[in-house]
């Protein structure tokens, strides 16, 4: 099965991305780590490619005030993915107050530093707002916000999952054209693969042996019949794929037009 999610190898070693990757893993999403020409994360769908540049509290303002941010945005806008609409997204992770406030501080009587928020000057605030306006209204790049690495991981996982469903639906439509003269074992694999994808189909058949056993487990036990199923590398099969499999084998065909 073609992997739909890519993470930049230059970014995956940072502390924030390591935490985000753990969330993505726990959500059961598959991904590649490789050098990316644009963005920190790319999510591919049938017709769209989402390119996501992640900025965190300590990074957004400094990059906005340098050439780095604008060169990153330019690479996202200029990126081409054959046959797909490219959608760049700037994702800010953290408290948006840092855009209008700055850290200052004073010392107590014991010499202990007491850190607090101080307002930026009016000129600083206007400068930050002007840059945000430029990103949203001139560059036409949407701004997505998350509170922390956990929400960032959930957002990326959801985006990948929603595109994954789109891909599976298209595979199901073209599965009607499976050649009738292929060997039965290959036919079983192709039928199951059209529902859950080739890699997942292989893992399920390795455990259940026959398509009959798969259908029987789905009908009699439901999702429980596939608990503990894993890929060869030890990762669990995503629950959304198991549920789809069970739904296909248990749905009634009475209402098909």
C-alpha positions as CSV (number, residue, x, y, z in Angstrom):
1,X,0.0,0.0,0.0
2,X,1.3,3.4,-0.9
3,X,2.1,5.5,2.2
4,X,0.3,8.8,2.3
5,X,2.2,10.6,5.1
6,X,5.8,12.0,4.9
7,X,7.8,13.7,7.6
8,X,10.9,15.7,6.9
9,X,14.1,13.9,8.1
10,X,15.6,17.3,9.1
11,X,12.7,17.9,11.4
12,X,12.0,14.5,12.9
13,X,15.0,14.7,15.3
14,X,13.8,17.8,17.1
15,X,12.2,17.4,20.5
16,X,8.8,18.7,19.5
17,X,8.5,16.6,16.4
18,X,9.6,13.5,18.3
19,X,6.7,13.9,20.6
20,X,4.3,14.6,17.7
21,X,5.6,11.5,15.9
22,X,4.8,9.4,19.0
23,X,1.2,10.6,18.9
24,X,1.0,9.8,15.2
25,X,2.3,6.3,15.9
26,X,-0.2,5.8,18.7
27,X,-3.0,6.7,16.3
28,X,-1.9,3.9,14.0
29,X,-0.9,6.0,11.1
30,X,1.9,4.9,8.7
31,X,4.5,7.4,7.5
32,X,7.9,7.8,5.8
33,X,10.7,9.9,7.1
34,X,12.6,11.5,4.2
35,X,14.1,14.8,3.1
36,X,11.4,17.2,1.9
37,X,11.9,20.1,-0.4
38,X,9.1,22.0,1.2
39,X,7.3,21.8,4.6
40,X,7.8,19.6,7.6
41,X,5.0,17.2,6.8
42,X,3.3,16.2,3.6
43,X,-0.1,14.4,3.5
44,X,-1.0,12.9,0.1
45,X,-4.5,12.1,-1.1
46,X,-6.1,11.1,-4.3
47,X,-6.3,14.6,-5.6
48,X,-4.7,16.8,-3.0
49,X,-1.3,17.2,-1.3
50,X,-1.2,19.1,2.0
51,X,2.2,20.6,2.7
52,X,2.4,21.6,6.4
53,X,5.1,23.9,7.9
54,X,5.1,23.7,11.7
55,X,6.1,26.7,13.8
56,X,6.2,26.6,17.6
57,X,6.2,29.4,20.2
58,X,9.9,29.9,20.3
59,X,10.3,29.8,16.5
60,X,7.4,31.7,14.9
61,X,8.4,35.2,15.8
62,X,12.1,34.8,15.1
63,X,11.4,33.2,11.6
64,X,8.8,35.9,10.8
65,X,11.4,38.6,11.4
66,X,13.9,36.9,9.2
67,X,14.1,35.7,5.6
68,X,13.7,32.1,6.7
69,X,9.9,32.2,7.1
70,X,9.3,33.8,3.7
71,X,11.6,31.4,1.9
72,X,9.8,28.4,3.5
73,X,6.4,29.8,2.4
74,X,7.7,30.4,-1.1
75,X,8.9,26.8,-1.4
76,X,5.4,25.6,-0.3
77,X,3.7,27.8,-2.8
78,X,6.0,26.7,-5.6
79,X,5.8,23.0,-4.8
80,X,4.4,20.7,-7.5
81,X,3.0,17.2,-7.0
82,X,2.0,15.6,-10.2
83,X,-1.7,15.2,-10.7
84,X,-2.6,16.8,-7.3
85,X,-3.7,20.2,-6.0
86,X,-1.1,21.4,-3.6
87,X,-2.5,23.1,-0.4
88,X,0.1,24.7,1.8
89,X,-0.7,25.1,5.6
90,X,1.2,27.1,8.2
91,X,0.6,25.3,11.5
92,X,1.3,27.3,14.7
93,X,1.7,25.2,17.8
94,X,1.4,27.0,21.1
95,X,-0.1,30.0,22.8
96,X,-1.1,32.7,20.3
97,X,-0.5,35.3,23.0
98,X,3.3,35.2,22.2
99,X,2.4,37.1,19.1
100,X,1.3,40.1,21.1
101,X,3.2,39.7,24.4
102,X,6.8,39.1,25.3
103,X,8.6,37.8,28.4
104,X,10.0,40.3,30.8
105,X,10.7,40.1,34.4
106,X,11.7,41.7,37.7
107,X,13.6,40.6,40.8
108,X,12.1,39.9,44.2
109,X,13.8,41.0,47.4
110,X,15.6,37.7,47.7
111,X,17.1,38.1,44.2
112,X,14.9,35.5,42.7
113,X,13.7,36.3,39.2
114,X,10.0,36.6,38.7
115,X,9.0,36.1,35.1
116,X,5.8,37.7,33.8
117,X,4.2,38.8,30.5
118,X,4.7,42.3,29.3
119,X,3.0,44.0,26.4
120,X,4.9,44.6,23.3
121,X,5.0,48.1,22.0
122,X,2.2,49.2,19.7
123,X,4.7,49.3,16.8
124,X,5.8,45.7,17.5
125,X,2.2,44.4,17.7
126,X,1.3,46.2,14.4
127,X,4.4,44.7,12.7
128,X,3.4,41.1,13.8
129,X,-0.2,41.6,12.7
130,X,1.0,43.0,9.3
131,X,3.1,39.8,8.8
132,X,0.1,37.6,9.7
133,X,-2.1,39.6,7.4
134,X,0.4,39.1,4.6
135,X,0.5,35.3,5.1
136,X,-3.3,34.9,5.1
137,X,-4.4,37.5,2.6
138,X,-1.4,38.0,0.2
139,X,0.3,34.7,0.3
140,X,-3.1,33.0,0.7
141,X,-1.7,30.4,3.1
142,X,-4.2,29.3,5.8
143,X,-3.0,29.3,9.5
144,X,-3.9,26.3,11.6
145,X,-3.4,26.5,15.3
146,X,-2.9,23.8,17.9
147,X,-2.2,24.0,21.7
148,X,0.7,21.6,21.8
149,X,2.5,18.6,20.2
150,X,-0.4,16.3,21.2
151,X,-3.0,18.3,19.2
152,X,-0.5,18.7,16.3
153,X,-0.2,14.9,16.2
154,X,-4.0,14.4,16.3
155,X,-4.5,16.9,13.5
156,X,-1.9,15.3,11.2
157,X,-3.4,11.8,12.0
158,X,-6.9,13.0,11.3
159,X,-5.9,14.6,8.0
160,X,-4.0,11.4,7.0
161,X,-7.0,9.2,8.0
162,X,-9.5,11.3,6.1
163,X,-7.4,11.0,3.0
164,X,-6.9,7.3,3.6
165,X,-10.6,6.8,3.6
166,X,-10.8,8.6,0.3
167,X,-8.2,6.4,-1.2
168,X,-9.9,3.2,0.0
169,X,-13.2,4.2,-1.5
170,X,-11.5,4.6,-4.9
171,X,-9.8,1.3,-4.6
172,X,-13.1,-0.4,-3.9
173,X,-14.7,1.0,-7.1
174,X,-11.8,-0.2,-9.3
175,X,-11.8,-3.6,-7.7
176,X,-14.6,-4.7,-10.0
177,X,-12.0,-5.0,-12.8
178,X,-10.0,-7.8,-11.1
179,X,-9.2,-10.3,-13.8
180,X,-11.3,-13.5,-13.5
181,X,-8.5,-15.9,-14.6
182,X,-6.0,-15.2,-11.8
183,X,-5.3,-18.0,-9.3
184,X,-7.8,-18.2,-6.4
185,X,-5.3,-17.3,-3.7
186,X,-4.4,-14.2,-5.7
187,X,-8.1,-13.4,-6.2
188,X,-8.7,-13.6,-2.4
189,X,-5.8,-11.2,-1.8
190,X,-7.1,-8.8,-4.4
191,X,-10.6,-8.8,-3.0
192,X,-9.4,-8.2,0.5
193,X,-6.8,-5.7,-0.6
194,X,-9.5,-3.6,-2.3
195,X,-11.2,-3.2,1.1
196,X,-8.2,-2.5,3.4
197,X,-5.2,-2.2,1.2
198,X,-2.5,-4.7,0.2
199,X,-0.3,-4.6,3.2
200,X,-3.2,-4.9,5.6
201,X,-4.7,-7.7,3.5
202,X,-1.5,-9.7,3.7
203,X,-1.4,-9.4,7.5
204,X,-5.0,-10.5,7.9
205,X,-4.6,-13.5,5.5
206,X,-1.4,-14.5,7.2
207,X,-3.4,-14.8,10.5
208,X,-6.8,-16.1,9.2
209,X,-5.5,-18.2,6.2
210,X,-8.6,-18.0,4.0
211,X,-11.1,-15.4,2.9
212,X,-13.8,-17.6,4.3
213,X,-12.3,-17.4,7.7
214,X,-12.0,-13.7,7.4
215,X,-15.7,-13.3,6.5
216,X,-16.7,-15.7,9.3
217,X,-14.7,-13.9,11.9
218,X,-16.2,-10.5,10.7
219,X,-19.7,-11.9,10.8
220,X,-19.6,-13.9,14.1
221,X,-17.1,-11.9,16.2
222,X,-17.0,-8.4,14.6
223,X,-13.9,-6.3,15.4
224,X,-13.0,-8.6,18.2
225,X,-12.2,-11.3,15.7
226,X,-9.3,-9.2,14.5
227,X,-7.9,-8.0,17.9
228,X,-4.1,-8.0,18.2
229,X,-3.5,-8.1,14.4
230,X,-0.1,-6.5,13.5
231,X,2.0,-5.8,10.5
232,X,5.4,-7.6,10.2
233,X,7.2,-4.6,11.8
234,X,5.1,-5.0,14.9
235,X,2.7,-2.0,14.4
236,X,-1.0,-2.6,15.1
237,X,-3.4,-2.5,12.2
238,X,-5.5,0.8,12.5
239,X,-8.9,0.2,13.9
240,X,-10.6,2.2,11.1
241,X,-9.4,-0.4,8.6
242,X,-10.7,-3.3,10.8
243,X,-14.1,-1.6,11.2
244,X,-14.3,-1.0,7.5
245,X,-13.6,-4.7,6.9
246,X,-16.2,-5.8,9.3
247,X,-18.8,-3.4,7.8
248,X,-18.2,-4.7,4.3
249,X,-18.7,-8.4,5.4
250,X,-21.7,-7.7,7.5
251,X,-23.7,-5.0,5.7
252,X,-27.0,-6.1,4.1
253,X,-27.2,-5.8,0.3
254,X,-31.0,-5.4,0.2
255,X,-30.8,-1.6,-0.4
256,X,-28.3,-1.7,-3.3
257,X,-29.8,0.0,-6.3
